[in-house]
Amino acid sequence: MESQTTVRELFHVEGIRFSIPSYQRAYSWEVDKDRKQVRQFLADLKEQNPNKKYFFGHFLFEKDGSSNKHYYVIDGQQRLTTIIIFMSCAIRELQKRDAVSPIVDSYGDRIKFERDIECYIKYDRNYKFATVDYDNQFLIRNIFENKENTHADSASSKRMLAAREFFEKELAEAGTEEILAWKKIVDEAVITTFPLDGPDAKMQATQIFAFQNDRGKDLTNLEKLKAYLMHKLYVVSDSSIPEDQIRAVEGIFSDIYRFTENISMNEDTVLNHHLTAFIGKDGTPIERVNSSLSTVPPDDKEEWIFDFVNALKDSYKNVVRIEALSDIDCPIADVMILDQYDSMPLLLKLFHYHAEDESAIQGIAAIVEKILFKLEFTNADYRTNSLPSIARNYQGDLKQLESLLNEKCVTGFQWWWDFNGSCLAYFNGTYHYKNTIKYVLWKYENYLRATSPARARSVSPIEYKNKYQSKNKENTLDHITPQNPEFIEYTQEFKDEWLNNIGNLALMLWGDNSEKRNYNPLDNIHLFDGEYYSNKEIRNTLVRLKAEYGDAALWGQAQIKDRRDKILSFIRQHWEI
């Protein structure tokens, strides 16, 4: 393989094959997100002067020791995958048009697109390119074989599908000469290659990868840390075949990348939570790991690295589990709603030590939820390193942790601070328009359901967060008697003391809120007829007022105070204030 070549020459070598190793990330280029790498790929082709060479960048390969024609793509996998998707779509579109009206070259000879298929897609019975194992069948069936009904079940396969659909749409709208021009630019695009071979290939690959970025998308901290650890393992290994140790780490990272495809949390955010829990919070990921590794005796460094990457894998696996639990009514879901950032290191530590005892983890999460709730409604500016510090120091003694958290739930994190008193002062105050009031009213709603004769099912976290619902089902926080009424002029005292009180706030569906606007709630009693028990409670009061006072009825100070006192009684009981 030459150090400088073209895309077509790279693929045209007889029998050559390229694979994305399992420890590399899957396809990550987006069509519609902020970076829009796939769109930029085509935009670059459109802007390119067809008479000038186009430079596609540098590619790093590791040669398969068992085959002279098989190369692993170490850096450049996103570009190479996108090239393959684009060329598959372009060849297929040109073949379709050629079947209707033959496409000829400048000499009048019919173009043989079968040669392009043999070059880029499949020669004899072997595909020229393979992505990570869990996406490869999708690549073959959906991209290469054009099977329309192939299900995209991973985030990365969905991104490949989105890229294919984008290219197909753009190609269908383009003229044949345009497509041929774009294809020619890709065919003749100049690339530089660096193939690694021999006993030190792994070490060289990890070193080089650590300092390279893939065009269009920067390396994540997780990728940089992976390269750093693999290089460190090579250096510290006392094995006669350190490549075996590196392959073992590669396998662990392969699992990690599988987990990243199944979580919504950013992979670097998970990494930071893990490092905060197990090492500390100061410095870049590599700085933190290097600082810890430097304290390990030389003979123990290899074991330390393996322990670290296995624990890291478990953290990503546990985030999958935590996110699944966050969709059901349980303390972990509550913690995730109130504050993921400060709490996640502790959750990861709990799952690390007690993965088989979910009830114990939920019990600790219930105490953490109380702490987070009180933090939210006090004037706690420090917003605390305390929970992450507790996570860092936790070594598996569940009873000790429970005792410590129960103490903090009462006292706060500073001995002179009246934690419960400060929280109650907020709800006894006059202005309650925090977004987290929605959380309070959700909990109050579920309390009313649980204590009703029917014991109705609770409103789930998914319903509360509206994660999968349309906009017209969004929960909003709204005033019962409106802020800018058309039917009355409020006194200044009412504005100051009662208008924004929690007793005058309700959890409403977006459509109902929009309809309500600035009207008298006594004239809109039907808006409180929905599924929420807490709003039915408001409705009953409005009906009674209407019956007793007729047109003179008002939802005013007395009604707001009464509703506030009911909610406050629930708050005292539920959060043990």
C-alpha positions in Angstrom: 0.0 0.0 0.0 1.5 3.3 -1.1 1.9 6.2 1.3 0.1 8.5 -1.2 -2.6 7.2 -3.5 -6.2 7.9 -4.6 -9.4 6.5 -3.2 -10.0 4.3 -6.2 -6.4 3.0 -6.2 -6.7 2.2 -2.5 -9.7 -0.1 -3.1 -8.7 -1.4 -6.6 -5.9 -3.6 -5.3 -7.0 -7.2 -6.0 -8.2 -9.0 -2.8 -7.8 -6.0 -0.5 -10.2 -5.7 2.4 -10.8 -3.1 5.0 -12.4 -3.6 8.4 -13.3 -1.4 11.4 -12.0 -3.2 14.5 -14.5 -4.1 17.1 -12.8 -1.8 19.7 -13.4 1.2 17.5 -16.6 3.2 17.7 -19.3 2.5 15.2 -20.5 5.0 12.6 -21.0 8.4 14.3 -21.4 10.9 11.5 -24.7 12.8 11.5 -27.0 14.2 8.9 -29.2 16.6 10.9 -27.2 17.4 14.0 -25.1 20.5 14.6 -21.9 19.2 12.9 -23.9 17.7 9.9 -20.8 15.8 8.8 -22.6 13.9 6.1 -24.1 17.0 4.5 -20.7 18.6 4.6 -19.2 15.6 2.8 -21.5 16.2 -0.2 -21.2 20.0 0.0 -17.5 19.6 -0.3 -17.9 17.5 -3.5 -20.3 20.1 -4.9 -17.9 22.9 -4.3 -14.8 21.1 -5.6 -13.4 22.1 -9.0 -13.5 18.8 -11.0 -10.2 19.8 -12.8 -8.3 20.0 -9.5 -7.3 17.2 -7.2 -9.3 16.8 -4.0 -7.5 15.9 -0.8 -9.4 13.4 1.4 -6.9 13.4 4.3 -4.8 10.8 6.1 -5.7 7.2 6.9 -4.0 5.0 9.5 -4.2 1.2 9.0 -3.0 -1.8 10.9 -2.1 -4.8 8.8 -3.8 -8.1 9.7 -0.9 -10.4 10.6 -2.7 -13.4 9.0 -3.3 -11.7 5.6 -1.3 -9.5 3.4 -4.5 -7.9 1.9 -6.6 -7.3 5.0 -6.2 -4.0 6.9 -7.8 -2.7 10.0 -8.8 1.0 9.9 -7.4 2.7 13.0 -8.0 6.3 12.0 -10.3 7.6 9.2 -13.1 5.1 9.7 -15.9 7.7 9.6 -14.6 9.1 6.3 -14.1 5.7 4.8 -17.5 4.5 5.8 -19.1 7.6 4.4 -17.2 7.2 1.1 -18.5 3.6 0.9 -22.1 4.7 1.6 -21.9 7.5 -1.0 -20.3 5.3 -3.7 -22.9 2.6 -3.1 -25.7 5.1 -3.6 -24.1 6.8 -6.6 -23.4 3.5 -8.4 -26.9 2.3 -7.7 -28.5 5.5 -9.0 -26.3 5.5 -12.1 -27.1 1.9 -12.9 -30.8 2.7 -12.6 -30.5 5.5 -15.1 -28.3 3.4 -17.4 -31.0 0.8 -17.6 -33.3 3.4 -19.0 -30.9 5.3 -21.2 -27.3 4.0 -21.6 -24.6 6.3 -20.0 -21.5 6.6 -22.1 -18.0 8.1 -21.5 -16.2 10.8 -23.5 -15.4 8.2 -26.1 -19.0 7.1 -26.6 -18.4 3.8 -24.9 -21.0 2.6 -22.4 -19.7 2.9 -18.9 -19.4 -0.5 -17.1 -20.6 0.2 -13.5 -20.0 -3.5 -12.6 -16.3 -2.5 -12.4 -17.2 0.1 -9.7 -19.0 -2.6 -7.8 -16.0 -4.9 -8.0 -13.8 -2.0 -6.9 -15.7 -0.6 -3.9 -18.3 -3.1 -2.9 -17.7 -6.8 -3.7 -15.1 -8.7 -5.6 -15.9 -12.3 -6.3 -17.9 -13.3 -3.2 -16.0 -11.0 -0.7 -17.2 -7.6 0.4 -14.4 -5.0 0.3 -15.3 -3.2 3.5 -16.7 -4.2 6.9 -17.8 -2.1 9.8 -18.0 -3.1 13.5 -19.4 -6.6 14.0 -22.8 -5.6 15.4 -23.5 -3.3 12.4 -21.9 -5.2 9.6 -25.0 -7.3 8.6 -27.0 -4.0 8.4 -24.2 -2.5 6.2 -24.3 -5.5 3.9 -28.1 -5.8 3.6 -29.1 -2.2 3.7 -26.2 -0.4 2.0 -24.6 -2.9 -0.3 -27.7 -5.1 -1.1 -30.3 -2.4 -0.9 -32.7 -4.4 1.3 -35.4 -1.9 2.1 -37.0 -3.8 5.0 -33.8 -4.2 7.0 -34.3 -3.0 10.6 -31.9 -0.5 12.0 -31.7 -1.5 15.7 -28.6 0.4 16.8 -28.0 4.1 16.9 -25.0 3.7 14.5 -27.0 1.7 12.0 -29.7 4.4 12.1 -27.0 6.9 11.3 -25.9 4.8 8.3 -29.5 4.6 7.2 -29.9 8.4 7.5 -26.7 8.9 5.4 -27.9 6.5 2.7 -31.4 8.2 2.6 -29.8 11.6 2.4 -27.4 10.6 -0.4 -30.2 8.9 -2.3 -32.4 12.0 -2.2 -29.6 14.3 -3.3 -28.6 12.0 -6.1 -32.1 11.5 -7.4 -32.5 15.2 -7.7 -29.1 15.7 -9.4 -28.3 15.4 -13.1 -26.4 12.4 -14.4 -23.4 14.5 -15.4 -23.4 16.0 -11.8 -23.3 12.5 -10.3 -20.6 11.4 -12.6 -18.6 14.5 -11.7 -19.0 13.8 -7.9 -18.1 10.2 -8.3 -15.0 11.2 -10.3 -13.9 13.5 -7.6 -14.1 10.7 -5.0 -12.4 8.2 -7.4 -9.5 10.6 -7.9 -9.3 12.1 -4.4 -5.8 12.1 -3.0 -5.2 10.4 0.3 -2.2 9.5 2.3 -2.0 6.2 4.1 0.2 4.9 6.9 0.0 1.1 7.2 1.4 -0.4 10.4 2.9 -3.8 10.4 5.1 -6.0 12.5 5.4 -6.7 16.2 5.2 -3.0 17.3 2.1 -2.2 15.1 -0.2 -2.1 18.1 2.0 0.3 20.1 2.5 2.6 17.1 -1.2 2.6 16.3 -2.3 3.6 19.8 0.4 6.3 19.9 -0.5 7.8 16.6 -4.3 7.5 17.2 -4.0 9.4 20.4 -2.7 12.5 18.6 -5.0 12.4 15.5 -8.5 13.6 14.9 -11.0 12.2 12.4 -12.0 15.0 9.9 -15.3 16.5 10.8 -15.6 15.0 14.3 -13.1 15.4 17.1 -12.0 12.5 19.1 -14.0 12.1 22.3 -12.2 12.0 25.6 -13.2 8.3 25.8 -11.3 7.6 22.5 -8.3 9.5 23.7 -8.3 7.7 27.0 -8.6 4.4 25.2 -5.5 5.1 23.1 -3.6 6.3 26.1 -4.4 3.2 28.1 -3.5 0.9 25.3 -0.2 2.6 24.8 0.5 2.5 28.6 -0.4 -1.2 28.7 2.1 -1.9 26.0 4.8 0.0 27.9 4.2 -1.5 31.3 3.3 -5.1 30.2 5.8 -7.7 31.4 4.3 -10.2 28.9 6.4 -11.5 26.1 3.4 -10.9 23.8 2.0 -7.5 24.9 -0.3 -7.5 21.9 -2.4 -10.1 23.7 -3.0 -7.7 26.5 -3.9 -4.9 24.1 -6.3 -7.1 22.3 -8.0 -7.9 25.6 -8.4 -4.1 26.3 -9.7 -3.7 22.7 -12.4 -6.3 23.5 -13.4 -4.4 26.6 -13.7 -1.2 24.7 -15.7 -3.0 22.1 -18.3 -3.8 24.8 -18.1 -0.1 26.0 -19.0 1.2 22.5 -21.9 -1.2 22.3 -23.2 0.3 25.6 -22.7 3.8 24.3 -25.1 3.0 21.4 -27.8 2.2 23.9 -27.7 5.3 26.2 -28.8 8.8 25.7 -26.2 10.3 28.0 -23.1 11.6 26.2 -20.2 9.1 26.4 -17.8 11.7 27.8 -20.3 12.6 30.5 -20.4 9.0 31.6 -16.6 8.9 31.6 -16.5 12.0 33.8 -19.0 10.6 36.3 -16.9 7.4 36.4 -13.7 9.2 37.0 -15.3 11.4 39.7 -16.6 8.3 41.5 -13.4 6.2 41.3 -10.5 8.6 41.0 -11.4 12.3 41.5 -12.9 15.3 39.7 -9.9 17.5 38.9 -8.1 17.5 35.6 -8.7 16.0 32.1 -9.5 12.3 32.0 -6.0 11.4 30.9 -4.5 13.6 33.7 -6.7 12.0 36.3 -5.9 8.5 35.2 -2.2 9.2 34.8 -2.1 10.8 38.3 -3.6 7.6 39.8 -1.5 5.3 37.7 1.7 7.1 38.7 1.1 6.0 42.3 0.9 2.3 41.5 4.0 0.2 41.9 5.5 -0.9 38.5 4.6 -4.5 39.0 1.0 -3.7 39.6 0.4 -1.2 36.8 -0.8 -3.8 34.2 -3.4 -5.2 36.7 -4.5 -1.6 37.6 -5.2 -0.8 33.9 -7.3 -4.0 33.5 -9.2 -3.3 36.7 -9.8 0.3 35.6 -11.1 -0.6 32.1 -13.3 -3.4 33.4 -14.8 -1.0 36.0 -15.3 1.6 33.3 -17.1 -1.0 31.2 -19.4 -1.8 34.1 -20.2 1.9 34.5 -21.4 2.2 30.9 -23.4 -1.0 31.3 -24.9 0.4 34.5 -25.9 3.7 32.8 -27.9 1.5 30.4 -29.7 0.0 33.4 -30.1 3.4 35.2 -31.6 5.0 32.2 -34.1 2.1 31.8 -35.1 2.5 35.5 -35.5 6.3 35.0 -38.6 5.6 32.9 -40.5 3.9 35.7 -41.8 5.2 39.0 -38.9 4.6 41.4 -36.4 6.6 43.5 -33.7 6.3 40.8 -36.0 8.0 38.3 -36.6 10.7 40.9 -32.9 11.3 41.4 -32.3 11.4 37.6 -35.1 14.1 37.2 -33.8 16.2 40.1 -30.1 16.1 39.5 -28.1 13.7 37.3 -24.8 15.5 37.6 -24.1 15.4 41.3 -25.9 12.1 41.9 -24.6 9.9 39.0 -21.1 9.2 40.5 -22.8 7.8 43.6 -25.3 5.7 41.6 -22.4 4.3 39.6 -20.6 3.4 42.8 -23.7 1.7 44.2 -24.2 -0.4 41.1 -20.5 -1.2 41.2 -20.7 -2.7 44.7 -24.4 -3.8 44.8 -25.5 -4.6 41.2 -27.4 -7.6 42.4 -29.2 -5.8 45.1 -31.4 -3.3 43.3 -33.7 -2.8 46.3 -30.8 -1.6 48.4 -29.8 0.8 45.7 -33.3 2.1 45.4 -33.3 2.6 49.2 -30.2 4.7 49.1 -31.6 6.6 46.0 -34.7 7.4 48.1 -32.6 9.2 50.7 -30.6 11.0 48.0 -33.8 12.2 46.5 -34.8 13.8 49.8 -31.4 15.6 50.0 -31.6 16.8 46.4 -35.2 18.0 47.0 -34.1 20.1 50.0 -31.1 21.4 48.2 -33.3 22.6 45.3 -35.6 24.6 47.6 -33.1 26.2 49.9 -30.6 28.9 49.3 -27.7 26.5 49.0 -25.3 28.3 46.7 -22.6 25.8 47.1 -24.7 23.2 45.2 -22.2 20.9 46.6 -19.3 18.7 45.9 -20.6 16.7 48.9 -22.4 13.9 47.0 -19.6 13.4 44.5 -17.1 13.3 47.5 -19.3 10.8 49.3 -19.3 8.7 46.1 -15.5 8.9 45.8 -15.0 7.7 49.4 -17.6 5.0 49.3 -16.0 1.5 49.5 -19.1 -0.7 49.8 -20.3 -0.3 53.4 -24.0 0.2 52.7 -25.1 0.7 56.4 -22.4 3.3 56.9 -23.5 5.1 53.7 -27.2 5.0 54.7 -26.4 6.4 58.1 -24.3 9.3 56.6 -27.0 10.2 54.1 -29.8 10.1 56.6 -27.7 12.5 58.8 -27.2 14.9 55.8 -30.8 14.7 55.0 -31.6 16.4 58.3 -28.6 18.6 58.8 -27.5 19.5 55.3 -23.8 19.6 54.6 -23.0 22.4 57.0 -23.6 22.0 60.7 -24.9 25.6 61.2 -27.5 25.4 58.5 -31.2 24.7 59.3 -31.8 22.4 56.3 -35.4 21.6 56.9 -36.3 25.0 58.1 -34.8 26.7 55.0 -36.8 24.3 52.8 -40.1 25.0 54.6 -39.4 28.8 54.5 -39.4 28.6 50.7 -42.9 27.0 50.6 -44.2 29.4 53.2 -42.9 32.3 51.1 -44.6 34.2 48.4 -42.9 33.4 45.1 -43.0 29.8 43.9 -42.4 29.7 40.2 -39.4 27.4 40.0 -39.6 24.9 37.2 -39.0 22.2 39.9 -42.4 23.1 41.3 -43.6 20.8 38.5 -41.8 18.0 40.2 -43.6 18.8 43.5 -47.0 18.9 41.9 -46.2 15.6 40.1 -45.5 14.0 43.4 -48.6 15.5 44.9 -50.6 14.2 42.0 -49.3 10.7 42.6 -50.0 11.0 46.3 -53.6 11.9 45.6 -53.9 8.9 43.3 -52.3 6.5 45.8 -54.6 7.6 48.6 -57.8 7.7 46.5 -60.3 4.9 47.1 -59.6 3.6 43.6 -55.8 3.7 44.2 -55.3 4.8 40.6 -52.0 4.2 38.8 -49.3 6.8 39.2 -48.2 9.2 36.5 -45.0 7.6 35.3 -41.7 9.5 34.8 -42.1 9.2 31.1 -45.5 10.8 31.3 -44.2 13.5 33.6 -41.1 14.2 31.4 -43.1 13.7 28.2 -40.1 12.0 26.8 -42.1 10.3 24.0 -45.1 12.6 23.7 -46.1 15.2 21.3 -45.9 18.9 22.2 -49.7 19.2 22.7 -49.3 16.7 25.6 -46.5 18.6 27.3 -46.8 19.3 31.0 -46.6 22.9 31.9 -46.9 24.9 35.1 -49.7 27.4 35.1 -51.4 29.9 37.4 -55.0 29.0 38.4 -56.1 32.6 38.6 -54.0 34.2 35.8 -51.1 36.6 36.0 -52.7 39.2 33.8 -56.4 38.9 34.2 -59.1 40.4 32.0 -61.8 40.1 34.6 -60.4 41.8 37.7 -57.6 44.1 38.9 -55.5 42.5 41.7 -54.4 44.4 44.8 -50.7 44.9 45.2 -50.8 42.7 48.3 -52.4 39.9 46.3 -49.7 40.2 43.6 -46.9 40.2 46.2 -48.2 37.5 48.6 -50.5 35.1 46.7 -50.4 35.3 42.9 -47.2 33.2 42.5 -47.8 31.0 45.6 -47.7 27.2 45.0 -51.4 27.2 46.0 -52.1 29.1 42.8 -50.1 26.8 40.5 -51.3 23.7 38.7 -49.8 21.1 36.5 -51.6 21.5 33.1 -51.4 19.9 29.7 -50.0 22.3 27.1 -53.2 22.5 25.1 -55.3 23.2 28.2 -52.8 25.9 29.3 -53.0 27.5 25.9 -56.8 27.6 26.0 -56.8 28.9 29.6 -54.9 32.1 28.9 -56.0 35.1 31.1 -59.6 34.0 31.7 -61.4 33.6 35.0 -61.0 30.0 36.1 -64.7 30.1 37.3 -65.6 30.5 33.6 -63.2 27.7 32.6 -64.0 25.0 35.1 -64.0 22.4 32.2 -60.2 22.8 31.8 -59.7 21.1 35.2 -61.7 18.0 34.1 -58.7 16.2 32.8 -56.9 13.1 34.1 -55.0 14.8 36.9 -56.5 14.2 40.4 -54.9 17.5 41.7 -56.8 19.4 39.0 -60.0 17.6 39.9 -59.4 18.9 43.4 -59.2 22.4 42.0 -62.4 21.8 39.9 -64.4 20.7 43.0 -63.5 23.9 44.8 -64.4 26.0 41.7 -67.8 24.1 41.4 -68.5 24.7 45.1 -67.6 28.4 44.8 -69.8 28.8 41.7 -72.7 27.2 43.5 -72.3 29.3 46.6 -71.5 32.7 45.2 -72.6 32.6 41.6 -71.1 35.3 39.3 -69.4 36.9 42.4 -67.3 33.8 42.9 -63.5 34.2 42.8 -60.5 31.9 43.2 -58.7 34.1 45.7 -56.5 34.3 48.8 -58.5 31.9 50.9 -58.6 29.2 48.2 -54.9 29.6 47.4 -54.0 29.3 51.1 -56.1 26.2 51.5 -54.5 24.5 48.5 -51.1 25.6 49.7 -51.7 24.1 53.2 -52.7 20.8 51.7 -49.6 20.7 49.5 -47.4 21.8 52.4 -48.8 19.0 54.6 -47.9 16.5 51.8 -44.4 18.0 51.5 -43.8 17.7 55.3 -44.9 14.1 55.2 -43.3 13.0 52.0 -39.9 14.6 52.4 -39.8 14.3 56.2 -39.4 18.0 56.8 
